[in-house]
Every structure is written in C-alpha cells, then in structure tokens.
C-alpha cells in the first residue's frame, strides 16, 4: 500500500490522511481517486494479536519476524511496532501505526462522513454535497453519495456500495477494533463520534458500532423497526412486525432494508453481534 511493485505507488494520501485507490495510466502516470469509501477503511481489517505464550511455542516464527524487522527496515517502518509489547505483553501485527489508525477512525466516526445511526456507511456522506469528479479519456465520471439503491443501471440498479450500510464489512470493522483493543487497552482513546468531545477506548467504540448495527432490527421509540422503513403494516401488523428480514444492505441514513430480503449469509452476522463477546 506504500510502494506497490517498487514503483512508488502509494495509496496513503498525506494531505487527506486517508487511503485512496490509485489509477495508473498506460504511459506510467498515476492519479489518486480521492473517493472516501470503505476501500480506505479496509486496512483496519489486517490486524492480529499474538499472545506471549504463542511466541514461546513458535521460536522459529519469532526469529524470522525479528530478522524481517531488522533487515527490511524500509518495510518495517510502515507497519506496527512489533517489538513493543502492549497490554498483557501481547504483540501487534497490523498494517497501521497509531497515527494512521487515529486518522482513519477520525473519518470513520464522523457522522457527516461514514458514521450513521445504524453503522458505517460504504461511502462518505460528504460526497452528497461534494461529489468526486474526474475525466477518463475525455469522458466525465463522478461518484456521489447514494444511501439507497444505485442511481445507475450499470450494476443492475440494485447492488450499491456508494453509501448504504453493508453487514460484512461492518462486522469486520467491529472485530478489528476489538483486536486492537486487546493490544492497546485504555492506552489509546479516540473521539466518538468525531467532534463530540467524548473519548472512548477502542472496545467501547466497537460496542457503540455494535449497538447501532443491532438498532436496525430493534424497535425504536415509535414501536417500529428501522429495517421496515415507513411501512405501517409491517411495523404494526402482528403477522409481520416480529418477523425479521435479513436484507442485503441498508439505507445509509434511515436503516431501511434494501436489496435481497433473505441475505442471511452475511446480514445474519447480527446474531454474532448479539452474543456476549467474552
């Protein structure tokens, strides 16, 4: 992500403090696609915590990792500080050091960008008023925030990653935050939501995201379930109101269910979120 193919192609943008896709043209020139999307948050997924007893059982692995950190400093400088133990003398394997992780979380937890009342959006809501505009071979292209079904028929008009909330990536974000929390403990806190003045540990942020995701299915103050949307019949009729539908994805602002109605393959992950973590 920092020097792809040893060609100087980096995905981290120092100005915006975010990861972007980079478009490489046949002549070798490159341009970042400054679209703040779930793509830029995915580096958070790559995290693993190693318990001290595991390293004692795998001395060869430990030796090779230490060799890598010593003899490939240009790469070691871009990932987590392996040699620095965290809570419980654990070691962290991650693509991110605290600075970049904080910057990503600052964006992710901004309610004007990624953070919805019902989870993390697949595209920043900032692109509603500031769509990304570009020109490819003389053809104008744009990406704007679309919280519901796609406005384009290019992908069938249904599947849409330009704003809605998708359970699989949200689940991976929650899981990653819990893993980071196992290492940092109370030693790292981040404002949540951004601008609120409320500092939370990473496991508390994961709990907050879990609460919002589960809220898609729970009854709200008016007795309705957000995934039913404004359907009075489904929200009040006893034949419908307690029958949960596992939609493919959900409206980025209202939590209304969209796409296929029985996507239990990944939306069923809400059952995992309901289980006690420990």
SULHU-V850880 format. One record per backbone hydrogen bond with DSSP energy under -1.0 kcal/mol. CO is the residue of the C=O (numbers start at 1). NH is the residue of the N-H. Records with the same first field share a line. If there is no record, write none. Layout:
CO: NH / NH
This chain:
1: 11
3: 6
4: 7
9: 4
11: 20
13: 17 / 18
18: 13
21: 33
23: 31
25: 28
29: 25
31: 23
32: 34
33: 35
35: 37
36: 124
37: 40
38: 41 / 42
41: 44
42: 45
45: 47
46: 95
48: 93
50: 91
51: 55
52: 56
53: 57
58: 62
59: 63
60: 64
61: 65
62: 66
63: 67
64: 68
65: 69
66: 70
67: 71
68: 72
72: 75 / 76
73: 77
75: 78
76: 79
80: 82
81: 84
86: 89
87: 90
90: 86
91: 50
93: 48
94: 80
97: 101
98: 102
99: 103
100: 104
101: 105
102: 106
103: 107
104: 108
105: 109
107: 110 / 114
109: 194
110: 113 / 115
113: 125
114: 121
116: 119
119: 116
122: 38
124: 127
125: 128
126: 130
132: 143
134: 141
136: 139
139: 136
141: 134
143: 132
147: 252
153: 156
162: 146
164: 122
165: 250
166: 170
167: 171
168: 172
169: 173
170: 174
171: 175
172: 176
173: 177
174: 178
175: 179
176: 180
177: 181
178: 182
180: 184
181: 185
183: 87
184: 187
190: 200
193: 196
198: 192
200: 190
201: 205
202: 206
203: 207
204: 208
205: 209
206: 210
207: 211
208: 212
209: 213
210: 214
211: 215
213: 216
214: 217 / 218
216: 227
220: 223
224: 220
225: 228
226: 229
227: 257
228: 231
231: 235
232: 236
233: 237
237: 240 / 241
240: 243
245: 247
246: 263
249: 258
250: 165
251: 255
256: 251
258: 249
260: 248
262: 264
263: 266 / 267
266: 269
267: 270
268: 271
269: 273
270: 274
